[in-house]
Amino acid sequence: MNKADLINKVSEVLSSKKDAQAAVDCTINAITEALSGNDSVTLVGFGTFKTVNRKARKGRNPQTGQEINISARNAPKFVPGKALKDVVK
């Protein structure tokens, strides 16, 4: 399922496709803004979107084998909730 498919599914519940697109875009933007501020978003039964701090480390260029330094950064992470895990099995 891609974003267009999700909008079509939400439009079955809402009155129009335009409203569905606005709802999906608003949800994605809200989650993105929260993560950019190092906040987490918990949707009970679905899961939690959060950021994790990745430490600086050494890596290798796969083409040359040369060692490179990979800088520390924050990365997004999704942790599925129990209800979602139970459904997906």
C-alpha positions as CSV (number, residue, x, y, z in Angstrom):
1,M,0.0,0.0,0.0
2,N,1.4,3.4,-0.9
3,K,0.2,6.9,0.0
4,A,-2.4,7.1,-2.8
5,D,-3.9,3.8,-1.7
6,L,-4.0,5.0,1.9
7,I,-5.8,8.2,0.8
8,N,-8.3,6.1,-1.2
9,K,-9.0,3.9,1.9
10,V,-9.5,7.0,4.2
11,S,-11.8,8.6,1.6
12,E,-14.2,5.6,2.0
13,V,-14.8,6.9,5.6
14,L,-14.6,10.7,4.9
15,S,-16.8,12.6,2.6
16,S,-14.3,13.3,-0.2
17,K,-10.9,12.4,-1.5
18,K,-9.7,15.9,-0.9
19,D,-10.6,15.7,2.8
20,A,-8.9,12.3,3.0
21,Q,-5.7,13.7,1.4
22,A,-5.7,16.6,3.9
23,A,-6.1,14.1,6.8
24,V,-3.3,11.8,5.7
25,D,-1.0,14.8,5.0
26,C,-1.8,16.4,8.4
27,T,-1.1,13.1,10.2
28,I,2.3,12.6,8.4
29,N,3.3,16.2,9.0
30,A,2.4,16.0,12.7
31,I,4.5,12.9,13.2
32,T,7.4,14.4,11.2
33,E,7.3,17.6,13.3
34,A,7.2,15.7,16.5
35,L,10.2,13.5,15.5
36,S,12.2,16.6,14.3
37,G,11.8,18.0,17.8
38,N,13.0,14.7,19.4
39,D,9.5,14.0,20.7
40,S,7.8,10.6,20.3
41,V,4.3,9.8,18.9
42,T,2.5,6.9,20.5
43,L,-0.6,5.5,18.9
44,V,-2.0,3.0,21.4
45,G,-2.4,-0.5,19.9
46,F,-0.5,0.5,16.8
47,G,3.0,1.6,17.9
48,T,5.4,4.3,18.7
49,F,7.4,6.6,16.4
50,K,10.5,7.9,18.1
51,T,14.1,9.0,17.5
52,V,17.2,7.2,18.5
53,N,20.7,8.5,18.8
54,R,23.2,6.6,16.7
55,K,26.8,7.0,17.9
56,A,29.7,7.9,15.7
57,R,31.4,4.8,14.3
58,K,33.8,3.6,11.7
59,G,32.6,2.0,8.5
60,R,34.1,0.8,5.2
61,N,33.5,1.9,1.6
62,P,32.3,-1.3,-0.1
63,Q,33.9,-0.4,-3.4
64,T,37.4,0.5,-2.2
65,G,37.5,-1.1,1.2
66,Q,38.8,2.3,2.6
67,E,37.8,3.0,6.2
68,I,35.5,6.0,6.7
69,N,34.1,7.8,9.7
70,I,30.4,7.8,10.1
71,S,29.2,10.8,12.2
72,A,26.7,10.6,15.0
73,R,23.1,11.3,14.2
74,N,19.5,11.0,15.2
75,A,17.5,8.4,13.3
76,P,13.7,7.7,13.2
77,K,12.5,4.4,14.6
78,F,9.1,2.7,14.7
79,V,8.3,0.2,17.5
80,P,5.1,-1.8,16.8
81,G,2.5,-2.1,19.6
82,K,1.2,-5.4,20.9
83,A,-2.1,-5.3,19.0
84,L,-0.2,-4.8,15.7
85,K,2.2,-7.6,16.5
86,D,-0.7,-9.9,17.3
87,V,-2.5,-9.2,14.0
88,V,0.6,-9.5,11.8
89,K,2.0,-12.8,13.2
